[in-house]
Structures are given as structure tokens and as C-alpha cells.
């Protein structure tokens, strides 16, 4: 199978948040979904189930659990006990639920995924924010700064790995240090790993596989939504090996809905039948990443960016061209829609979604270049 990711898929007038929120003369590169047609296996699975005319209450059957277990084993050489798995209807609500498994404050590094940062407040909890350390080449967790800002009642740490929005894929050694930090300070780690398959420079390491403490004091969230471009078909997994922690999570989770019939079929097809599609997608995104980073450095030499090791998101600071060169400026002047860094705890930055056709990426860069030239 050879997928033609350069083929245009018209998403206008499909109630798409990405394509139907702003006027048709804009290029949307904000919300984290891609413009590529999904794996044929996913389409076939949904159509096959839709052929049966009854859509009743449906259990999370063994096919779904087995598909996820098999996928995890093949990718990470690690065996998941099926009892550890809680099937959930999406990671965003689960991030808020996870805040309630412990009584104290939460901590997260910034910039970070906007919904992750909002989750503790949604659960009535306080969030301590600690800046990531920018080495100019990449971002890393500042464990010393985190240690200084800890309070005696801090008991949760939110980890985003691979990291949204900075695109960092943390090494096993870095994650080992996180586990040691958590053990020293008696923290439970909530690890959002939704972008785990979209990595370019090294393999992803699931946090729970790092050591015994990480396994027994963490909740890991994974889902097919980002990798297989089905964020509108919501289903995810919470991996919780510790039975007491899992019981606390399930106690808070009870009122949320089951993912649904078609969501399960899509997930089974994603994990079980879409490996080749995913490999070709990653290669296309890698080329997009390389093209975007090269063009940003060539066209906008004063812009500050770090290397994206994973995700399809690029984190960029254009303020050297003027303090107003933010998402709002590019929306008005270039008609290109980026996510504002303010959403992620990084004011002045923009987040660029490069999960699109190369031609769209090139046109967006042309518009940015022209908009900045007109201002100089």
C-alpha cells in the first residue's frame, strides 16, 4: 500500500472545527487534527458495523483489549495485564478526573497542552506551573526548579510525552529521572502519551515501563485519535497497574459515557490493521517537519524554534520581528490561523500544525513571509 498524502481532501462544510470556524480565505493550522484521509481499514470497519441496523449498548469486548495489548507489545516489548486497562471516551475529560485521585495540588511544566493545564482547575484543584528549560536546541524538564516549587501537599505531576506543544520526545534516562523525582517526593504521575506513535528521531518510551515506581504510581493515557487521525471518533485507554489507584480513578469516572460502537471498531482497525498506513504517515510528517524547520530558518532567521522530535506541531517565537508578531498578527495580516502560545503558558509564541499537504504548508509560509515584509 502506498498512501498519497499529497491528495487534497476537501473538509469545508463538514462541520470541521479546523476548516469551518474561520473564513474560506484563511489557512487553518491550529487545532491538532490532520487533513489526511484515514486508513482504509478504519473506514471499512465502520461501514461493516453500520451495515447492521441495531446500534445498542455495547461492551468493550475482548477484541478491543487484545488489539491494544498486541499493539503495545509489538511497539514497546512490554506485556500489559488486561486488568490494568480502563476504556474511556477520550483523554481530555480523563485529565480532569485524574486530578481527583489524590487530594493535594498538581504540578506541570509549561508550556504545555492547554487542556492539560486547565484540568486541575476543572476538578477544583490548584496547579503549580514550572517553566521548561530551553537549551535552544530543545526543551527539557527543569527538575531543580520543580523541586523548589513543590509544596508539602503536592501529590500529582502531569507529564506530556511526547510533548505538546514543544515537540520533545523524552529519553528513557530523562523519564527515569522523572520517576526518581516522583518517588522522592511521593508523587503520582499522570502521563498524557496521545502522540506516542508520531516520533521521528527516537522511539517513544511509555512512562510506566521505566521502573517499578513508575509502573505502580502512574496513570498513562493513550489513544488512536492523533496518530490515526480520528480525533472525532473518541476512545482512549487509561493504563493503571496499581489496583488502588485504578479503583480511585474508576470511582471518579463512573458517570462518563462509554466510547460507543463505531469508536471501538475504528480503534480496533487502527491498532490492528493500520500499521503500514502509520509508517507512511510518519515518513510524510517527518519530511514536512524537515521542510518546515528548514524554511523557517531560511525565511525567518530571527525566529526562535527548537527541533521537533515528535508530534506534528512546531513551536515558534516570531517576536524578534516585533512584539506583536503573534497568532493574532498572522490571522489578520497573513490569514493563517495558528494556535496562540497564550493557551499553552507560552505568551508570544505560536503553535503550527504541519499535519497537512506540503503544498498547503508552502502557501502558508509564503503568506507569512509576505506579511512580515509588508511590516518591515
N, C-alpha and C positions, 0 to 999 in steps of 0.2 A: 504494500500500500504506500503510495506517495501522496501526501496531502498538499494541496495547493493553497497555502495560507495567504498568497497574494490575491486570491479571488475575492472580489467585492461581495459582501453580504449587506444588503440594504436593511438597516434596522430602524429607519424612520417610520413613524406611525405604527409602532408595535408596543406602545406604552413603555418604551425603554426610558429609564431614568437618565441614562447616559446620552441618548440621542434625541429624546423628545422633551427635555427640560429647557433647552436654550434654542434660539432661532436657528433656522436651517443654514445660515451663512457662517455658523461657528463650527469649529472643530473641537469636539469634546474629548478631553484626555484627563478626566478627573476620577470619577468613581472606578473602583478596581474590578471591572469586568472587561473581558476581551471581545474583540469583534469577529472572532473566527467561528466557523461552523463547527459544532461539536462532533465528537467521534460518531461515525455511523452506527456503531454498536449501541450507543445510548439512544439514538433515535429509534432504532429497531426495537429495543427493549420496551420503550414507552408505547410504541404503536402496537406491539404484540399484546401488552396488557390492556390497552384501550379497546382491543377487539372484543374483550369480554364485557358484557353490558352491565355488570354489577360492580360498584366501587364501594364496598362495605368497609367496616372497621377491619384493619389488617394488623397482624402481629409482626414484630421484627423477627423474621424467620431465620433458620439456620443458614440459608443461602447468603444472606447479607453478612452475618457474622463470619462465616467461612471465607467469603470473598475478601473481607477486610483483614482477617488473620493471615491468609495466604499472601496477600499483597504486602503486609507488614514484614512477614518472614522473608519474602524474596528481596525486599528492598533493604532491610536492616539486619537480617540474620538474627532475628530475635523472636522468640515464641511468646505470643500473648495468650494468657489464660482468658477464655471467653467470659468468665465471671467478672473480669476487670472492666468489661466494656458496657457503657451505657449509651444507647442510641438516643440522640437528641435532635430537635428540629432547628439546628443552627448554633453557631458559636457565639454570636453577639449576645443573645439573652443568657447563654450559659456563663459568660464572663461575669455578668452581674450576680447570677446565682452563686457562682464560686466565691464571691466576696463574703458570702454569709456562712461559709463552712468554718470560719474562725471568727472570734469576737472582736479582735482588735483592728488596728489600722493596716492599710495596704501600702505597698511601695512599688513604684515603676520608674524606669529610666525614660527620659524624654530627649528628643522627640519620640513619639510612639503612636500606634494606631489610635485614632480618635475615639472609637467606640470602647476600646480597652480603657482609655483614660477616664471615660465617663462612667464606667461600670460601677466602681465602688460608690460613687455618689448616688447612682440609681438604687443601690441597695442600702442607702443611708449610712455609708461608711466614709471615713476620711482617707485620702490618698496622698502619700508623700512622694514628691517628684524629684528625681535626681538627674541632672544632665548627663548624657552620654559623653564620653571623651572623644573628641575629634582629633585624629592624628594626621589629618589632611589626606591620607591615603584611604582610611576607612574609620568607622566608629567602633569603639569598644566600651564595655561596661566599666564604670569607674567604681570599683568595689571599695576603695578607700573613702570616697565621698559618700557612698551608700552607708558605710559603717558609721560615719559621723552623723548622718541624719536619722539613723534608726532611733526609735523611741522604745521604752520598755514594753509598750503594748502593741508594737508592730508584729504581726504574725503571718502576713502574706506578702509574697513578692510576685509581681506579674512579669513574665518573660515573653517576649515576642521573637520567635525564632523559626525560620528566617525573619529578619526584622523588617517591619513595615513602619516608617517609610524609607529608612536609610539603606535597605537592600543588603544588610550584613548577614552572612552565614557564619554563625559562631563555630569555632573549632571544638573538638571534644575536650581539649585541655581547658578552654575558656569555660565550657559548661561544667566541667569538673570543679573549677574554682567557684562557680555559682553554687554548686551543691555543697561544697565545703563552707561557703559563706552562710548558706541557709542552715546547715547543721549547727554551726557555731552559734547562730542567733535564733535557733528553734523556729524557722520559717517554713511554711508550706509554699511551694512554688506552683503557680498557675501558668502553664506553658501553652501559648497560642501558636500552633505549628501548621496553620492552614496553608501556608505557601511551601510546605516541606518538599514537594517534588519539583519545584521550579528553581533549581540551583545550577550554577554554571562552572564554578571554579573548584568546588569540593563537594563531597557528599554531605547531606544533612545528617545530623546526629540527633535522634529523639532524646529529649532530656531524661526521660525515665530509664534509658539504657546506660546512663553514665556510671552509676554506682548504686549501692543498696539504699542509701539515704534518698537519692533522687527518686528511685522507684517507689519507696514507701511514704514519701512526703510530697507528692505532686499530683496534680490533675493535668493531663495533657489533652488538648483539643486538636483533632484532625478532621478534615472534611474533604470531599471531592470537588467542592464548589469552585475554587480558584484554578486548580490545575486543569480540570476538565471543562472549564468554562460553563458551569451550571450553577452559578450563584443564586439564580431564581428558582432552583429546584432544591430546596433547603433540607439538608440532612448532615449530621455530623456525629462524631464519636467522642465521648469523654472516656479516657483511659485512666482508671483509678485502681491501682493494685491494692491499696490499703483498704480493708473492708470497713473500718470505722469511718474513714474519710469518705468512702463511697456512700455509706449509709447517710451521712450528713448531707452530702450533695443531693442524693435522691429524695431526702426529706424536703429540701427546699424546691426541688424540681417538680414535684408531683402534679402541679396544676397546669404545666405546659403541655402542648399538644404532641401527638405522635407525628413523625415526619410525613406519613402518608404513602399511599400505594405507589404512585408514579415516582416519587422521590427515591423509594427503595429500589425500584427496578433500574432507575438511572444510576444509582450508586453501585449496584452490583455489576452493571455493564462497564462502568468507569473503572472500578478496581480489577475486574476480572477479564475484560475484553478490549481494553483501550491502551495497552502498553506501547504499541508501535505508534499510534497517534500521538501519545505523550512524548515519545522520544523525538519525533519530528517537530512537534511544537517547541520543545526545549531548544532544539537547534535553531529554529527560526527566531525565537526570542533572544537567544544568545547573539545572533547576528544583528538583531535590532538593537540590543544593548551596546554592542561594539560600535555600530553605526552612530547611535545617539551620542555616546560618550565622545567619540571622535569629532563629530560635527559640533557639539557644544564647545569643546576645547578649541576647535579651529575658528568657529564663527564668533564665539563669545569668550575670548581669552581671559577676561576679568571675572567671569562667573566662577563660583566655587562649587565643586562637586566631588564626591567620593565615588570610588569604584563600586558598582552594583554587583554583588556576588550571587544574589538570588532575588526572587520576585520579578515582576515586570514593571517595577516602579523606580523612578530616578528622582533623587532629592537634590535640588539645585538652589543656590543663592545667587540671584542676579543683582543684589543691592549695590554692588560696586559700580553699576551703571546709573545709580540714583536710588535713594531710599524708597522711592515709590514703585520700583520695578518688581512688583509682586503679582500675585494671581489676578488682582483687580485690574492692574495696568494692562496685562496681556489679554484679559477679557475685553476691555474697552478698545484698545489700540490694535491688537492683532486678531481679535475674535477667535482666540484659542483659550479653551477653558481648562485650567489646571486646578488641582486641589490646593487650597491655601495652607501654608505652613502653620497658620494660627490654630488650625484644627488639631494639629499633632503636637503642640507645645513648641513649635519652631517658627515664631513670627518672622516674616520677611522671606521665608523660603517658599518654594513651590514644589509640589509632587507631580511628576509627569508619568502618565500611564502609557507605556510603549507596547501594550498588547494590542497592536493594530497592524494594518498593512504598511509595508515600508513606504509606499507612496504617500500615505496619509501623514506619516512621520516626517517625510521630506517637506511636504507642503506646510506643515505646522512650523518647522524650523525656518522656512522661507518667510513666513509671516512674522515670526519673532524677530528675525534679522531686519526686516523692513521697518517694523515698529520701532526698534531701537535706533536705527539710522535716522528716522524722522525726528527723534527726540534729541539727537546729538547736534 
